[in-house]
Amino acid sequence: MSSSFGFPSTKLVTNPDDNVHCDNGTNPSTYAGADSGGSSFSFCGPNQNNADNPVHPPDQVAPVSQLTIQRYLGRFFPDSASLLAGMAKAGLILSGSRALEVFFPGSCELGSDLDFYTDPSARCVGEAIRVLEAAGVVFDPPYQPALDIANMITFPPMVDYRYTDKEQLRRIIALPQCPHVAVDVLEQLLTHLDDGDEFGTLCVLDSGVRVHLVKTEGSSDYGHTPSMQIITGHTTFGGTEIKTQLIFAAGKSALSNIFSFYATCVQVAITGVGAAHFYSGLGRRALYWSNNTQHQKSAQAAMLKYARRGYTFESSLGHAMRVQQLHSSSASTLFKRTPDSTLVLFKRLPLSISPELYAARQAFFKSITWMEHNGETMLLSQPTKAMRDVMADERRKRVVLRANGIRDDSNVHIACLHSVFFKAPTNNHEHGPNHRYPDEIIGF
């Protein structure tokens, strides 16, 4: 079975209301490769989202501007402008259903998480934590699950403890701030794991609590990598706590995570320089990228979740390979079949980085290029020479400061306090791969 999609071609115009840029193309085009003989399937659910809204049909992208985005973020954070400025500094991206809600209202639920993505550099992670904490997010320390078990007054039949490997438990135990009662729980779990072949995954602690040890590989609804790291917390603004996750993966930029998601509907990003839904022209019809995820069960569960919110899914296998660009002023035929993406570029925000770096990041963001091939999407964008020159200037500034004895490793120490993925900097390993500066990264 084959199918085709029709949607507006990409066109960049200026919104006179708030002086930001939006994609509002009006010329029809055809989805390339949709008739290539690929298999199709669908998860369908009744679309009840915004069904009573005569102005904005639920299958069409909502009117989006910088103002609507800031108002939306203002539901969860006290100062959305300062949050976006901090996100620009940390290279932080908001994605998932909470970001999707901006473009397609009704895509999230009351209990949906706020999912932020950042670069795996310890400095980026530390800066991201600092930005989110300033916005009112309270993060859980790595030992929190063990501490919760230690402090149990009434015992449930069984409690799950999720871990990646024994080394993770050892690193948590080694944290100077880890409470003794949490250390006791972790040491008992570690001893049990050492004898795992004999006792299995059920550990009965000295307190009588029955712990089910669940070994995880960092899977999520949107993608999977064995090195996926998640720092959890919650918002404190507005009277309702919203679970907040800071997600990063070794070897993957924040933006490359978005292009590893399982379907077009969730390939959306709100950054500190702008926001984009890369496939908004498909509405609530989504392509399933079967080769984007290594964790099929979680992807299928996520599709069922979104089906209940009015989305349908079709296989992308069999579609022709093509290169996409978010926005291009080029007349090249390479980009003529780019699907309708929605792009908003931010203006008049307080700057937490140099104007040159902000401009370079915004230029990178609005010209994002990616490829679709064999059931997956791959980010192709690379910094231009002008962008690399900006990064070189940022590095030179850092060298001058260090030559004058001025250095700041506080963001690295913040990352080390919140995640055992990192090791604290030493005199011999100051410039390791985990310690790159966020000001020296153009992309996301």
N, C-alpha and C positions, 0 to 999 in steps of 0.2 A: 504494500500500500504506500502510495506517495502522496504528498500534500504540498501546498504552496502557501506562502504568507504574502500579504500585501500590506504595506505601511508607508508612511511618508519618508522621503529621502532626507538626509541630514542637511540642515540649513541653520547657520548661526545668525541670530538677530539680537537686537538690543531691546530689553524690556524697559520702557520709559518710566515705569512706576517706581522701580527701585534701582535702576541703573546697573543691573547685572545682566549677564548673557544667558540666553536660554535657547535650546533647540526646539523650534516649532515649525518644522518643514511641512509643506502642504502638497508636494508633488508625489504621485504614486510611483512605486517601483516594485519589482518582484524579488522575492527572497531567492538568492542565487543557490542553485544546487538542490532545491527542495523537491525537484522532480527526478532525482537521480536514482530512484529505486531503493532508497533506504527503507528499512522496516519501521513501522510506526506502532505505537501503543499509547494508551492514555490512562492517567489516573484522573478521575473526574469527581467533582463534588458540587453540590448546589451552591451557586454564587449568590450569597445573601449580603455581601459587603456593599454598602452604599446603594442598595437596591431602591431606596426611596429618595435618592438624590437626582432630581431631574436635570440639574446643571452639569454634573460630572458623571457620565456613565462609568460603571465599575470596571469595564474592560479597557478603558482609555486612561493614559497617564494623567495624573492630576496636574493642574497648573502649579509649577514649582518655581520659586525664586529664592534669593538669599533671605528675604524677609520671612517667607513661610518656613524655611529651614531653621532660622534662628528662633522663631516662635515655637517650633516643634521641639527643638533642643531645650528651650526654656521650661518645658514641662518637667524635665529631669534635673536640670542644672541651673544654679542661680544667675549665672552670667554667661550666656551662650557666645557672645563676642569674644570674651576672654578665653573660653574653652576652645573656640576655633583657632585663636591666635596660638594657644599652647599646642594644639594639634599640628599646626604648621611647623612649629619648632621641633616637635618630637617625631614628625613623619607618621602621625597617627591617623588611622582610618576607622570610621564606624561603618559596619556592614551588617548583614543578616536582616532578620525580619523588621527590626526597629528602624533601620535605614530604608528598607523597602517600603515601609508605611508612608514615608514622605511622598513617594511617587504613586503608590497604589494603596490608598487608605483601606483598612480592613485586612491588611496582610499580616498583622501581628495580633497577639492576644494580651490580656492584662498581665499574664505571667511571663511574657517573652523577655529574653535576656537582652542586655545591651552588649553587643560584641564588638570590641575594638581590636584592631590588628596593628602591629608595629614591626619594625625591623628587629632581627634577633641580636643586634648589638646591645651589649649591656648598657651602654650609654643611652641608646634609644629607649630601651625598656625602662631604665631608671627615670628618664625624662618623662616618659608616658605616665608612669606611676605618679610622679610629682604633679603633672598637669591634671590628672584625674582626681588626685587627692585634693588639690586646690579647688576643684569643682564639686567637692563634697563626697567623693567616693571613698568608702572605707574598705580596704583590702584585708583579706584573711592572711595571716602568716602561714608558712608552709606546714607548721605543726598543728594547725587548728583542728583538723579531723581527729588526730590522736588526742588532743586536749579535750575535745567534745566527748570522746569515749571515756576518758579518765574521769570526767566530771558528771557522768551519768548517775542520776539518782534512782530512776526506775529503769529496769532493763527491758528492752524490746526482745522479741524472740531471737532476732539476729540483726546485726548491723554490718553494712558493707564498708570495707576499707579499700579504696582504689589506689594502686601504686603502679609504677612503671617497671622498677627493678629493685633489687636489694640495695644497690648503691644509692638510690634515691633516699631510702630510709636511713642509711648511714650518714648521708649529708645533712639530713634534718636533725638527727641526733647530735651532730657536731656543731650545730648552730649555738653560739653562746647564749642567746636569749630563749632557747627552747626550755620550757618549764620542766622540772624534775618529774612531775606526774606524767607528762607527755613522753618524756624520755623512757620512762618505765614501760609504758604501753608499746612504744616503738621497739624497744629491746625485746620484749616478749614476742612481738610479731616477727622480728628478724630471726630470733631463735627458732620459731616455728617454721619459717621459710627455709632455714638451713636444714631442717628435718622434713621438708615438704613431701618427699617421696613416701614417707611413712605415715604422715598425719593428714595429707591433703590440704584443702584450702580452708578448712574450718579450724579456727584457733579459739580455744576457751581461755580467757585471761584469768589471772589469779583472783580478780574481782568477781568472776563469774560471768562476765559479758562474753557472749558468743560472737566472734568476729569472722565474717566471710571475706577472705582475701580475694580481691578481684584484680587481676593483672590487666592493665589497659595499655593501649598503644596510641593514645592521644586522638582517637577518632572523634569526629564531630559531624553535625548534620551537613556541613558544607564541603568538607574535604577531609583528607587523611594523610598524615605523614607520621612515621614512627617517632620523629623528634618533635612533634607538636607539643608546645608548652602552654599551659593556661594558668593564669593567676586570677583567682576569683575574689569578688567583693560585692558591694551593694551601694546604691545611691542613698543619700540621706535627705534629699531636698524634696519638698512637695508633700511630705507626710506619708508617702508610700515607698517602701524599699523595693528597688528594682535590681535584680541580680545583674552584676556587671562582670564581664570577662575581658581580660587582656590576653591576647593570643599572639604567639609568635612561633616560628619554626626555623631551625637551623638551616641555613642555605637558601632561605626564601625571603624575598622582600615582602613588605606588607601587601603591595599591589599584586604580586604574583600569587598570593593566596587567593585573591578574588578570582583570578583566572584559573584556579584549580577547583572552583566550586562545581557542584554536580549538575547545575542547570542554569539556563539564561536568566530565569526570574530573580535569582539571588545574586547575580553579578552586578552589584550596585555598591557605590562607595561615596561616603561623605568625608572629605578631607578638610584640611585647614585652608586650602586655596580654592576649593570648589567641590561640586558634587556631580555625580554622573550615574545614570542607569544605562548600562551599555546595550541593553536590548529592550528598552521600554516600548519600542514599536510593535513588539509581539503581544503587548497587553498581558492578559493572564494566560496566554498560551505560551508554553515554555519548551525549549529543546533540552533534552536530557543528554548530558555529556558523559557517556558511559565509561570512557577511559580517563576522565578527570579524577575519579575517586577510586581508591583502593579498598574502600569500605562500603560494599554494596548494600549491606543491611541498613546502615544508618542513612544512606542516601534514599533508599526505598521508604524508610520510615518518615523521612523529611518530606518526600513527595506526597505521601498520604496525608501528612499534616497540612501541606499547602493545598491539597485537593479539597480539604474541608473548608478552605478559605476561598474557594472559587477558581483555583488554577487547574489547568490540564497540561499534560506532558506528552511529548512525542520524541521518538528516538532521533538522534542526529546522525546515526550511522548511514553511510551512503551519500551524504551531502558532499558536494564538491569542495575541495580545498579552496580557501580564499583568505585574503588578507583584509583586515578591517582597520579603520582608523576612526577615532572618536570624532574628530573634526579636521577637515583639510580644505584649504582654499585652492589646492591644486586642481587643475583641470584634467589630471591624469585619469585614464579609464580604470586604473587599479582600484579606485575608491568609489566608483559610480554606484556600486550596488551595496554600499554600506547600509545596514539597517538603521532605522531611526533610533538614535540614542538621545537621551535628554541630558544636557550639559548646563550647569550653572557655574559661573565664575564669580568668586567673591570680590567685593571691593570695600574700601573704607573700613577695614578691620584694624584693630591695634596690631602693630607688628612686633613680634618677639624675635625676629631674625632680620638680617639686613634686607633692604628693599631689593637689592640685586639678587639675593638668594630666593626671595619670595617670588620675584618675577620669573626666575629660571624654573622654579618648581611649578608655577602656574603654566608656563609655556610647555613644560614636559607633560603636565596633566591633560591639557586640552588637545594635545596631539598624540595621545596614547594609541599605539598600534599593536594589534594582536593577530594571530592566525587561528583559523578553525581548520582542523584536519582530523579525520579518523576518530570522531567522537570525543575530541578534546579541544581546549583552547589554550593557547600559549602566548604569553606576553613577549612582544618583540622590541618594544621601545628601548632605546639606548640614549644616554645624554649626548647632545651635540657638542661640538668643540667650544661654542660659547658657554654652554652649561658647565663643561669641564673647567673652563677658565675661571668661572665663578667659584667652583669648589677649590681650585688652586689658591685663589685669593683668601678663602676662608682658612685654608691650612696655613698660609703665610701669617695670617693674624694670630693663629694659635702658636706658631713658632716664636713670634715676637713676644707674646705673653709669657711663654715658658722661659725664654731667655732672660726675662725680667723677674723670674721666680714666681710667676702667677700661674697656678694650675688648679683645676677643680675636678676632683674625682667623685664628687658627692653623688652624681647620678649612678655611677658604677656601684657604690656602696648601697644605694637604695635598691638597685636590682638584686644585689646579693642577699639583702635582707628578706626579700619577698620571693625569691626563687632559688632553689638549689641547683638550677641549671648552670648558674654562673659561679665562678671563683673570684674572690676579691683580687684586685690588682696587686702586683708585687713590683719591686724595683726592676726586676729582670724581665717582666712581661707586661710592660705598660701599654704596648701597642699591639696586643694580640687581636685576633679576628673578632673576639667578643666585645671589644672595647672601642669600636669605631665611633667617631663623633657624629651626632645627627646633623650638625651644620655642614658636614662634608658629604652629605648624601643628597643627590638631586631628586631621584625618583622616590617612590614609596615602596 
